[in-house]
Amino acid sequence: MKLWAVRAEEATPARLLACPPVLAPGLFCQSGTASLDALVASRRPALVALEPRPGGRSAAVWAVLLGVDALRVRLWLGDVVVDVPRIDFARHFRGRHLQAWRGPDLLWRIPTPGDTGPDIDWLAARVAAARGQPTPVGPAELDPALQAAIRELQRAHGLRVDGVPGPATLRALGAEREDGPALRRALD
């Protein structure tokens, strides 16, 4: 996890693989399935599960996706960095991945209905900005109106529509810090 500057007290390897939505204050984890193109669009490295050949009895091997160009995929496997043809990568990648990312430290948990505080004020301001509305004045609450606005945003971004501001929604609202590791787009 040194790419993400994750300290040992923030996440053990086992905790990272479990991928709870919040690993530590300001450190989030998002897991699921996605195409290689979707991971490239995220512009960030990801842990990807490489599956054995069909019918194989081996468990998946996790590698760090470091870069992708038109012909190759760069992976970090243990202590070695390798470039493999995209076609070979596609034979073993079924989309299972996880991504750790950093956001503002004030986002220390996934908010729940009725919550108030600096994180909800931030959330309400970001949702308003995404909708082209003025920043709300005064303390905000994760109330039914804010949840409805979050569902609208989720729908517009093709996310799971549940009104919960989880990692994917927070990323859509611009919570991800720009100073994190970047996925290489040109492999030399």
C-alpha positions as CSV (number, residue, x, y, z in Angstrom):
1,M,0.0,0.0,0.0
2,K,3.0,2.3,-0.3
3,L,1.6,3.8,-3.5
4,W,-1.3,5.2,-1.5
5,A,0.9,6.2,1.5
6,V,-1.2,3.9,3.8
7,R,0.3,3.6,7.2
8,A,0.3,0.2,9.0
9,E,-2.2,1.5,11.6
10,E,-4.7,2.5,8.8
11,A,-5.0,-0.9,7.1
12,T,-3.5,-4.3,7.3
13,P,-3.4,-6.4,4.1
14,A,-6.3,-8.5,5.4
15,R,-8.4,-5.4,6.2
16,L,-7.6,-3.9,2.8
17,L,-8.8,-7.1,1.0
18,A,-12.0,-7.0,3.1
19,C,-12.4,-3.4,1.7
20,P,-14.6,-1.7,4.2
21,P,-15.9,1.6,2.8
22,V,-13.8,3.6,5.3
23,L,-10.3,2.2,6.1
24,A,-9.3,5.2,8.3
25,P,-10.4,8.8,8.4
26,G,-10.0,10.2,4.9
27,L,-9.0,6.7,3.5
28,F,-11.7,4.9,1.5
29,C,-12.0,1.6,-0.2
30,Q,-14.2,0.7,-3.1
31,S,-14.5,-2.8,-4.5
32,G,-16.6,-4.5,-7.1
33,T,-16.4,-5.6,-10.7
34,A,-15.5,-3.3,-13.6
35,S,-14.0,-3.6,-17.1
36,L,-10.4,-2.7,-17.7
37,D,-11.6,0.4,-19.5
38,A,-13.6,1.5,-16.5
39,L,-10.5,1.2,-14.3
40,V,-8.5,3.2,-16.8
41,A,-11.2,5.9,-16.7
42,S,-10.8,6.1,-12.9
43,R,-7.2,7.3,-13.6
44,R,-6.0,5.5,-10.4
45,P,-4.1,2.2,-9.7
46,A,-6.2,-0.6,-8.5
47,L,-5.7,-4.0,-7.0
48,V,-7.0,-6.5,-9.5
49,A,-7.7,-10.2,-9.1
50,L,-6.2,-12.4,-11.7
51,E,-8.0,-15.7,-12.0
52,P,-6.4,-19.0,-13.0
53,R,-7.4,-20.7,-16.2
54,P,-11.0,-22.0,-16.4
55,G,-11.2,-25.2,-14.5
56,G,-8.0,-24.4,-12.5
57,R,-8.0,-25.0,-8.8
58,S,-5.8,-22.1,-7.8
59,A,-7.0,-19.1,-6.0
60,A,-6.9,-15.7,-7.6
61,V,-3.7,-13.8,-7.5
62,W,-3.9,-10.1,-6.6
63,A,-1.7,-7.6,-8.5
64,V,-1.5,-3.8,-8.6
65,L,-2.6,-2.4,-11.9
66,L,0.0,0.4,-12.5
67,G,-0.6,1.3,-16.1
68,V,-2.4,0.5,-19.4
69,D,-1.8,1.6,-23.0
70,A,-3.2,0.3,-26.3
71,L,-1.2,-2.9,-26.2
72,R,0.0,-3.6,-22.7
73,V,-0.9,-3.7,-19.1
74,R,1.6,-3.0,-16.4
75,L,1.3,-5.0,-13.1
76,W,3.1,-5.1,-9.9
77,L,3.2,-8.7,-8.7
78,G,4.9,-9.0,-5.3
79,D,8.4,-7.6,-5.9
80,V,8.4,-7.4,-9.7
81,V,6.8,-5.1,-12.2
82,V,5.8,-6.7,-15.5
83,D,4.2,-5.7,-18.7
84,V,1.8,-8.2,-20.3
85,P,-0.2,-8.0,-23.5
86,R,-3.7,-6.7,-23.0
87,I,-5.1,-9.9,-24.6
88,D,-3.3,-12.1,-22.0
89,F,-4.5,-9.9,-19.2
90,A,-8.0,-10.2,-20.4
91,R,-7.8,-14.0,-20.2
92,H,-7.3,-13.8,-16.4
93,F,-9.1,-10.6,-15.4
94,R,-12.9,-11.0,-14.7
95,G,-13.3,-7.5,-13.3
96,R,-12.9,-8.1,-9.6
97,H,-10.9,-5.2,-8.1
98,L,-10.6,-2.8,-5.3
99,Q,-9.3,0.8,-5.1
100,A,-8.1,2.7,-2.1
101,W,-8.3,6.5,-2.3
102,R,-7.9,9.5,0.0
103,G,-10.4,12.2,0.6
104,P,-10.7,15.0,3.1
105,D,-10.0,13.9,6.6
106,L,-13.4,15.3,7.7
107,L,-14.9,12.3,5.9
108,W,-14.2,9.8,8.6
109,R,-17.2,7.5,8.2
110,I,-20.1,6.8,5.9
111,P,-22.9,9.2,7.0
112,T,-26.3,7.8,8.1
113,P,-29.8,9.5,8.0
114,G,-30.2,12.2,10.6
115,D,-26.4,12.9,10.9
116,T,-25.1,16.5,11.1
117,G,-21.6,17.9,11.4
118,P,-18.8,19.2,9.2
119,D,-18.9,16.1,7.0
120,I,-22.6,16.6,6.3
121,D,-22.1,20.3,5.6
122,W,-19.4,19.4,3.1
123,L,-21.7,16.8,1.5
124,A,-24.6,19.2,1.2
125,A,-22.4,21.8,-0.4
126,R,-21.0,19.3,-2.9
127,V,-24.4,18.0,-3.8
128,A,-25.7,21.6,-4.2
129,A,-22.8,22.4,-6.5
130,A,-23.3,19.3,-8.6
131,R,-27.0,20.3,-9.1
132,G,-26.0,23.9,-10.0
133,Q,-27.5,25.3,-6.8
134,P,-26.1,27.8,-4.2
135,T,-24.3,26.4,-1.2
136,P,-26.7,25.8,1.6
137,V,-26.5,28.2,4.6
138,G,-26.3,26.9,8.1
139,P,-25.8,23.4,9.5
140,A,-26.9,20.6,7.2
141,E,-28.6,17.3,8.0
142,L,-28.7,14.1,6.1
143,D,-32.4,14.4,5.9
144,P,-34.9,13.0,3.2
145,A,-34.4,16.0,1.0
146,L,-30.6,15.6,0.9
147,Q,-31.0,11.8,0.4
148,A,-33.3,12.5,-2.6
149,A,-30.7,14.8,-4.1
150,I,-28.0,12.1,-3.5
151,R,-30.2,9.5,-5.3
152,E,-30.6,12.0,-8.2
153,L,-26.8,12.4,-8.4
154,Q,-26.3,8.6,-8.2
155,R,-28.7,8.0,-11.0
156,A,-27.0,10.6,-13.2
157,H,-23.6,9.0,-12.6
158,G,-24.8,5.4,-13.2
159,L,-24.2,4.5,-9.5
160,R,-26.2,2.3,-7.2
161,V,-29.2,4.5,-6.3
162,D,-29.7,4.2,-2.6
163,G,-29.3,7.7,-1.2
164,V,-26.2,6.5,0.8
165,P,-23.1,8.7,0.3
166,G,-20.7,5.7,0.1
167,P,-17.3,5.7,-1.6
168,A,-18.5,5.7,-5.2
169,T,-20.9,8.6,-4.5
170,L,-18.2,10.6,-2.6
171,R,-15.8,10.1,-5.6
172,A,-18.5,11.4,-7.9
173,L,-18.8,14.4,-5.7
174,G,-15.1,15.1,-6.0
175,A,-14.0,13.9,-2.6
176,E,-10.9,12.2,-4.1
177,R,-7.8,14.2,-3.5
178,E,-5.7,14.9,-6.6
179,D,-2.4,14.1,-5.0
180,G,-2.9,10.3,-5.0
181,P,-1.1,7.8,-7.3
182,A,-2.0,8.0,-11.0
183,L,-2.5,5.2,-13.5
184,R,0.1,5.4,-16.2
185,R,-1.4,5.8,-19.7
186,A,1.9,5.5,-21.6
187,L,4.1,2.5,-21.0
188,D,7.7,3.0,-22.2
